[in-house]
Amino acid sequence: MSTQQKTMMFTVIAGLVYGLWFFLAPGSYMSMMMFPEDLVTPALTSQLQQTGMALLVISYWINATSRYVTKENTSSFMTHHAVGWGIFGIGGLYILASGSLLTTDNPFLYQNIVFLVIAGVFLAMRNPKTD
């Protein structure tokens, strides 16, 4: 397994961890992200659980299709991972900005910055010199 294929497994593992967390313990995630307890509603909890299910499906799909990664198309797969993480990061920043929540005391800001850094790592690794 190449370094790039191992790196792509990061997305699977992150999706599994966050997917299970969101689905099984959505309140603990909201608490860690300093979401006000009085604003946590059953609808919000259900939505986070639904997001968890989506992450589990994405993890499954990426893992199931990983056998199709070859030396010739690794760069393309790495680019797709980068775009996915980038959409997550940029989309999250947009959501924060549109809700006037783009502040340094908001943990979601840092989470989205981390997503953009992960996207950059995938882009930087997409064309291996040697493997």
Order of alpha helices (4+ residues) and beta strands (2+ residues): alpha-alpha-alpha-alpha-alpha
